[in-house]
Amino acid sequence: MATITTDQQLQTEVGALAGAGIPAAVPVTQTIASNEIQGTTGTQIAAQPTVPTATAGTAGTIAPLPTQTTPNLGQVATTTQVTPQVGTMQAAQITQPVQVDMTGVQAGPSAGAIGTAATQQLDQRATTQYQMSQLLGSIQQGQPMPPWAAPAVRKIGGIMQARGLGGSSMAAAAMTQAVLESGITIAADDAKKYATIQLANLNNEQQMALSNAATFAAMDKANLNARLTSAVTNAQSLLAIETKNLDAQQQANTLSYNALTQAIFKDAAEENARQQFNAKNELQVEQFFQELGSQVETANANRVAAMNQFNAGEANAMNQFNASMNDARSKFNANMQFAVDQSNVQWRRQVNTANTAAANEANRQNVQNTFNATQNAMNNLWQQYRDNAAWNFQKGESQLQRQHEIGIMAMEFANSQKIYDQTQKDNLAAGVGNWIAKWIANA
């Protein structure tokens, strides 16, 4: 395995150990179709056609002037005169304009309909440093090693004792390194568990806040729609009632005025006709017809004036009714446009909120997957380095052990050779001594 000396080599090695990579989570966003949002113009009431003002024609309403056809009818005692002014008919009018009560309809969102982002500070228990300090704090001077560090310490101690280095500084450093390496994995796992729990709690708080805000917003929207519908319905009902009452009152006034006018003229005509039979001389008859003509002219003038006044009153009433209808229609169109715009804004805000939540969730999963992949790659890389270091250390130790055994064997062989040489020398000296002793004895 090549030695890593730069960050680029470390990233390359980590990527190779991590595999082909983890697919990124893609957020699913909602789109607003054109047929899902109502037009901003709302429901418009078409303009009401202006009703033409009814006018009463004068043809057939003006009586012709009477003429004397039969002379010497007799003496007329008295004549009944028609009152010049019968009376003024009052046109029925709407006394109070009908308006939509908008009190309480226009309202903003409640405090609970606005979502609040949930945030937390990183718990120190979710850091490897804190967990490592807790593990190292369990090691006490003069006390046995804790269970998580005892196996590694016993293993290193056995190896060092076998090599005769049990009390050396190398043994102490190796034991310290073994304790640290054993504690790092445990501390990292504990910190990861605390971090996972804290992240899950934060996600639950955020989802609960968004759910509560959506519920409050839906309730506000439903209440606003109910209040707006009730106000519009009440205004329409009141306008219809006022219109019916106006028509009924106008018809009643017209019938009463016509009946009064016809009754007066009929009574006068009957009384004059009865008195005509009492006319005795031509002068009185002529005078009678002159007065009767004057009365007829007065009645005709009054009737024309009454018809003009009636036409003017009807025109004013119709103009006022048209103005009221236009004002009510404009208010209704404005209210409906406001309701449609507000509904569209609420819908877009809900869609944007859902899209933002989906993007945040995808980013969170991508970061979590990338972090897990990087951590696993680093663990694999460190494990590979540890395996290589252990193999190299074991290989060096084995080579030193073989050299030591070869040295011992060489020392034993050299010692055996010296003993053999000394034995040979001793045997040779003994043989020479024996030969000399035998030679002397023989001599």
C-alpha positions in Angstrom: 0.0 0.0 0.0 1.4 3.4 -1.0 2.2 5.9 1.7 -0.3 8.8 1.9 1.4 12.2 2.1 -1.1 14.7 0.6 -4.8 15.5 1.1 -5.6 14.5 -2.5 -4.1 11.1 -2.0 -6.2 10.7 1.3 -9.4 11.8 -0.6 -8.6 9.3 -3.4 -8.0 6.5 -1.0 -11.2 7.3 1.1 -13.2 7.4 -2.1 -11.9 4.0 -3.2 -12.7 2.5 0.1 -16.2 4.1 0.2 -17.2 2.4 -3.0 -18.9 3.8 -6.1 -20.7 6.5 -3.9 -24.1 7.0 -2.4 -27.0 8.3 -4.7 -28.2 11.7 -3.6 -31.8 12.1 -2.5 -33.7 14.3 -5.0 -36.6 16.4 -3.4 -40.0 16.1 -5.0 -41.4 19.6 -5.6 -45.0 20.4 -6.2 -46.0 22.5 -9.1 -49.1 24.6 -9.5 -51.1 23.9 -12.7 -53.0 26.6 -14.4 -56.3 25.0 -13.7 -55.7 24.7 -9.9 -55.8 28.5 -9.2 -58.9 30.6 -9.8 -58.6 33.7 -12.0 -57.8 36.9 -10.1 -60.9 38.6 -11.5 -63.1 36.5 -9.4 -66.8 36.0 -10.1 -68.1 39.2 -11.7 -71.7 40.2 -11.9 -72.5 41.4 -15.4 -73.6 45.0 -15.7 -77.4 45.3 -15.4 -79.1 46.9 -18.4 -80.7 50.2 -17.6 -84.4 50.0 -17.6 -86.0 52.7 -19.7 -88.1 55.2 -17.8 -91.8 54.6 -18.4 -93.6 57.7 -19.5 -97.4 58.2 -19.6 -98.6 59.6 -22.9 -101.1 62.5 -22.9 -103.1 61.0 -25.8 -106.5 59.9 -24.5 -106.0 61.5 -21.1 -107.1 65.0 -21.9 -110.9 65.4 -22.1 -112.2 67.5 -25.0 -113.9 70.8 -24.3 -117.7 70.3 -23.9 -119.9 72.2 -26.4 -123.6 73.2 -26.0 -125.7 71.1 -28.3 -129.2 71.4 -26.8 -130.5 75.0 -26.2 -132.9 76.0 -23.5 -132.2 73.1 -21.1 -133.3 75.0 -18.1 -131.8 76.8 -15.2 -128.7 75.4 -13.5 -128.8 76.0 -9.8 -125.3 75.1 -8.8 -122.3 73.3 -10.4 -119.8 71.0 -8.7 -116.2 72.0 -9.3 -113.3 69.7 -9.3 -110.5 70.6 -6.9 -107.7 72.0 -9.1 -105.0 69.9 -7.2 -106.1 66.3 -6.4 -102.9 65.5 -4.5 -99.3 64.6 -4.9 -98.4 60.9 -5.1 -95.2 60.1 -3.2 -92.9 57.7 -5.0 -91.7 54.7 -2.9 -87.9 54.8 -2.3 -85.4 52.7 -0.5 -84.6 54.6 2.6 -81.4 52.8 3.6 -78.9 51.4 1.0 -78.1 47.8 1.3 -74.4 47.1 2.0 -72.4 44.0 2.7 -71.3 43.9 6.3 -67.5 43.3 6.0 -66.9 43.5 9.8 -64.9 40.5 10.8 -64.5 39.2 7.2 -61.1 40.6 6.4 -58.7 39.1 8.8 -55.1 38.1 8.7 -53.6 34.7 9.7 -53.7 33.8 13.4 -50.6 33.5 15.5 -50.7 29.8 15.3 -50.8 29.7 11.4 -47.1 30.9 11.2 -44.6 28.1 11.5 -41.5 28.6 13.7 -38.3 26.9 12.8 -37.0 24.5 15.5 -33.3 24.8 16.3 -31.0 23.2 18.8 -27.4 23.5 19.9 -25.2 20.5 19.4 -25.1 18.3 22.5 -21.6 17.9 23.8 -22.4 14.2 24.4 -22.6 13.8 20.6 -18.9 14.6 20.2 -16.2 12.0 20.2 -14.0 14.3 22.3 -16.5 14.3 25.2 -17.1 10.5 25.0 -13.3 9.9 24.8 -12.8 12.0 27.9 -15.5 10.0 29.7 -13.9 6.7 28.8 -10.4 8.0 29.8 -11.8 9.3 33.1 -12.8 5.7 34.0 -9.1 4.8 34.2 -7.9 5.4 37.8 -4.3 5.2 39.1 -3.6 2.0 41.0 -6.9 0.4 39.9 -7.4 -2.3 37.3 -8.0 -1.3 33.7 -11.7 -1.0 32.8 -13.3 -3.8 30.8 -13.1 -1.9 27.5 -9.3 -1.4 27.7 -8.2 -4.5 29.6 -8.0 -6.9 26.6 -5.8 -4.6 24.6 -3.5 -3.9 27.6 -3.2 -7.6 28.4 -2.4 -8.4 24.8 0.3 -5.7 24.6 1.7 -6.7 28.1 2.0 -10.3 27.1 3.8 -9.4 23.9 6.2 -7.1 25.7 6.8 -9.7 28.5 7.6 -12.3 25.9 10.2 -10.1 24.4 11.7 -9.1 27.8 10.4 -5.5 27.5 7.7 -5.5 30.1 9.1 -2.6 32.1 10.4 -0.5 29.3 9.0 2.8 28.0 8.2 1.1 24.7 5.8 -1.2 26.6 4.1 1.8 28.3 3.8 3.7 25.0 2.3 0.6 23.3 -0.2 0.1 26.1 -1.2 3.8 26.0 -1.7 3.6 22.2 -3.7 0.4 22.6 -6.0 2.0 25.2 -6.5 5.1 23.0 -7.3 3.0 19.9 -9.7 0.9 21.9 -11.5 3.9 23.3 -11.8 5.8 19.9 -14.1 3.3 18.4 -16.3 3.1 21.5 -16.4 6.9 21.9 -17.3 7.4 18.2 -20.2 5.0 18.4 -21.5 6.6 21.6 -21.3 10.1 20.1 -23.0 8.9 16.9 -25.9 7.5 19.0 -26.4 10.8 20.9 -26.2 12.8 17.6 -28.8 10.5 16.0 -31.2 10.9 18.9 -30.8 14.7 19.0 -31.4 15.0 15.2 -34.5 12.8 15.4 -35.9 15.0 18.2 -35.2 18.1 16.2 -37.0 16.7 13.1 -40.0 15.7 15.2 -40.2 19.2 16.7 -40.0 20.8 13.2 -42.7 18.5 11.7 -45.0 19.1 14.7 -44.6 22.9 14.3 -45.3 22.8 10.6 -48.3 20.5 11.1 -49.8 22.8 13.7 -49.3 25.9 11.5 -51.0 24.2 8.6 -54.0 23.2 10.8 -54.4 26.7 12.1 -54.1 28.2 8.6 -56.8 25.8 7.3 -59.1 26.8 10.2 -58.5 30.5 9.5 -59.3 30.0 5.8 -62.5 28.0 6.5 -63.7 30.6 9.1 -63.0 33.5 6.6 -64.9 31.7 3.8 -67.9 31.1 6.1 -68.0 34.7 7.3 -67.7 36.0 3.7 -70.4 33.7 2.4 -72.7 34.6 5.3 -72.2 38.4 4.8 -72.9 38.1 1.0 -75.9 36.0 1.5 -77.4 38.4 4.1 -76.8 41.4 1.8 -78.4 39.6 -1.1 -81.4 38.6 1.0 -81.8 42.1 2.4 -81.6 43.7 -1.1 -84.2 41.3 -2.5 -86.5 42.1 0.4 -86.1 45.9 0.0 -86.6 45.6 -3.8 -89.9 43.6 -3.3 -91.1 46.1 -0.7 -90.3 49.0 -3.0 -92.2 47.5 -5.9 -95.2 46.7 -3.7 -95.3 50.2 -2.2 -94.9 51.8 -5.6 -97.8 49.8 -7.1 -100.0 50.5 -4.1 -99.3 54.3 -4.3 -100.1 54.3 -8.1 -103.4 52.4 -7.7 -104.4 54.6 -4.8 -103.7 57.8 -6.8 -105.5 56.6 -9.9 -108.5 55.4 -7.9 -108.7 58.8 -6.1 -108.4 60.8 -9.3 -111.0 58.7 -11.2 -113.5 58.8 -8.3 -113.3 62.6 -8.1 -113.8 63.1 -11.8 -116.6 60.5 -11.8 -118.4 62.2 -9.0 -118.1 65.6 -10.5 -119.3 64.4 -13.9 -122.3 62.7 -12.4 -123.2 65.8 -10.4 -122.8 68.1 -13.3 -124.8 65.9 -15.6 -127.6 65.8 -13.0 -127.5 69.6 -12.7 -127.5 70.1 -16.5 -131.2 69.0 -16.5 -132.0 71.9 -14.3 -130.6 74.5 -16.7 -133.4 76.9 -17.9 -131.9 79.4 -20.2 -129.3 79.5 -22.9 -127.2 82.1 -21.1 -126.9 80.0 -18.0 -126.2 76.9 -20.2 -123.5 78.8 -22.0 -122.1 80.0 -18.7 -122.3 76.4 -17.5 -120.4 75.1 -20.4 -117.8 77.9 -20.1 -117.3 77.0 -16.4 -117.3 73.3 -17.3 -114.7 73.9 -20.0 -112.6 75.8 -17.6 -112.8 73.0 -15.1 -112.0 70.5 -17.8 -108.9 72.5 -18.9 -107.9 72.7 -15.2 -108.3 69.0 -14.8 -106.4 68.3 -18.0 -103.6 70.6 -16.9 -103.5 68.9 -13.5 -103.5 65.5 -15.0 -100.6 66.4 -17.4 -98.7 67.9 -14.5 -99.4 64.8 -12.4 -98.2 62.5 -15.2 -95.0 64.6 -15.7 -94.4 64.5 -11.9 -95.0 60.7 -11.9 -92.6 60.3 -14.8 -89.9 62.4 -13.1 -90.4 60.4 -9.9 -90.1 57.1 -11.7 -87.0 58.3 -13.5 -85.4 59.4 -10.3 -86.3 56.1 -8.6 -84.9 54.1 -11.5 -81.7 56.1 -11.6 -81.3 55.6 -7.8 -82.0 51.9 -8.1 -79.5 51.6 -10.9 -76.9 53.5 -8.9 -77.5 51.2 -5.9 -77.2 48.1 -8.1 -74.0 49.3 -9.6 -72.5 50.1 -6.2 -73.5 46.7 -4.8 -72.2 45.0 -7.9 -68.8 46.8 -7.6 -68.5 45.9 -3.9 -69.4 42.3 -4.6 -66.8 42.1 -7.4 -64.2 43.7 -5.3 -64.9 41.3 -2.4 -64.9 38.2 -4.6 -61.6 39.3 -6.2 -60.1 39.8 -2.8 -61.2 36.4 -1.6 -59.8 34.7 -4.8 -56.5 36.5 -4.5 -56.2 35.6 -0.8 -57.1 31.9 -1.6 -54.4 31.9 -4.3 -51.8 33.3 -2.0 -52.6 30.7 0.7 -52.4 27.9 -1.9 -49.0 29.2 -3.2 -47.7 29.6 0.3 -48.6 26.0 1.2 -47.0 24.7 -2.0 -43.8 26.7 -1.3 -43.8 25.4 2.3 -44.1 21.8 1.1 -41.3 22.3 -1.5 -39.0 23.8 1.0 -39.6 21.0 3.5 -38.9 18.4 0.8 -35.7 20.1 -0.3 -34.5 20.4 3.3 -35.3 16.7 3.9 -33.4 15.7 0.8 -30.4 17.9 1.8 -30.4 16.4 5.3 -30.4 12.8 3.9 -27.6 13.7 1.4 -25.5 15.1 4.2 -26.2 12.2 6.5 -25.4 9.6 3.8 -22.2 11.5 2.8 -21.1 11.7 6.4 -21.7 8.0 7.0 -19.9 7.0 3.8 -16.9 9.2 4.7 -16.8 7.9 8.3 -16.9 4.3 7.1 -14.2 5.0 4.5 -12.0 6.5 7.2 -12.6 3.5 9.5 -11.7 1.1 6.7 -8.6 3.2 5.8 -7.4 3.2 9.5 -8.1 -0.5 9.8 -6.0 -1.2 6.7 -3.2 0.9 8.1 -3.4 -0.9 11.4 -3.3 -4.3 9.6 -0.3 -3.2 7.6 1.5 -1.8 10.7 0.7 -5.0 12.7 1.9 -7.1 9.8 5.1 -5.1 9.4 5.7 -5.2 13.2 5.1 -8.9 13.3 7.4 -9.5 10.3 10.2 -7.4 12.0 9.7 -9.3 15.3 9.8 -12.6 13.5 13.0 -11.6 11.7 14.6 -10.5 15.0 13.4 -13.7 16.7 15.0 -15.8 13.9 18.2 -13.8 14.1 18.2 -14.3 17.9 17.6 -18.0 17.6 20.4 -18.2 14.9 22.7 -16.4 17.3 21.9 -18.8 20.1 22.5 -21.7 17.8 25.8 -20.2 16.7 26.8 -19.7 20.3 25.9 -23.2 21.1 27.8 -24.5 18.1 30.8 -22.4 18.9 30.7 -23.7 22.5 30.3 -27.3 21.3 33.2 -26.8 18.9 35.4 -25.5 21.7 34.5 -28.4 24.0 35.2 -30.8 21.2 38.5 -29.2 20.4 39.4 -29.3 24.1 38.3 -32.9 24.3 40.4 -33.8 21.3 43.4 -32.0 22.8 42.9 -33.7 26.1 42.5 -37.1 24.4 45.7 -36.4 22.3 47.6 -35.3 25.4 46.4 -38.4 27.3 47.4 -40.6 24.4 50.8 -39.0 24.1 51.2 -39.2 27.8 50.3 -42.9 27.8 52.6 -43.6 24.9 55.5 -41.8 26.6 54.7 -43.7 29.8 54.7 -47.0 28.0 57.9 -46.1 26.0 59.6 -45.2 29.2 58.4 -48.4 30.9 59.6 -50.5 27.9 62.9 -48.7 27.8 
